[in-house]
């Protein structure tokens, strides 16, 4: 009975010992064995591995790529813009022994290095680089994190900047800048189109100048386009050939004189208009007076003194009248009255 009990105890002890000595290492893991606190062999490959119970201790290290988000870091860029940047890092263990022996917690160590490196990248870069040149920044950030991680048996596969948070004022400024840039581009495109259209029109004008019939066909085509719609527009085409005919039949001297007079007279037209009107009025009055004088002379009713006066030039007649008035100031009124009566009688006979 006692023997059976001892045998059963030995079987149970052997099972416990066997259970503690056997370990299963998965395909994506490697096992580091510590014998009495010392690593005395290479990492164990995947499969069932036996260790010495109560003497060896097996540490499993995951070799899969680890995805670790980097908390958002706030910093000031080189062009003095406050931003918040967060990223994600991908890494894996390439040396299980270093990852276990050389660093206490390689995950925490990689996370802290990623945060400090991200802040350094923010301070060294400008805002435009963070927004448009992320590929280069990602490569630089990966190199900065990978340098200390190599000693820990960790390889940084890649680092990606996820988001760049900007202040609201900066967002509004950037939106205005983008709007101004689009407006500039639209104006440049419109100006370029106008330039190309003017060049094409110039070429078309040269082609039509060689063949006048093409201009007539273009005119008819325009009339057809205008008349295609039901509208109240009336188009009266004026033949260009008529203008050319008039231009060709105009004498060169007359055309040149007309052009010179138009250029010179445009400035003096307003000044000479009043003088010409006054001269015309005076000439008409002189013609009427001369006609009346001739009619009175023919009838013989004009006194000799008045005839002689009428035959005189205007300047002499004015001088003689003024001399008579000066020599006989007392009889001026009576002479004037008698002269007016005689003129009325002569006009009646005429």
PyMOL commands that set and color helices and strands:
alter all, ss='L'
color gray80, all
select helices_A, chain A and resi 2-21+96-101+106-124+127-132+134-152+168-210+212-228+240-249+252-299+304-311+314-327+332-349
alter helices_A, ss='H'
color red, helices_A
select strands_A, chain A and resi 22-25+29-35+38-39+47-50+56-62+66-76+82-93+154-166
alter strands_A, ss='S'
color yellow, strands_A
deselect
rebuild
show_as cartoon
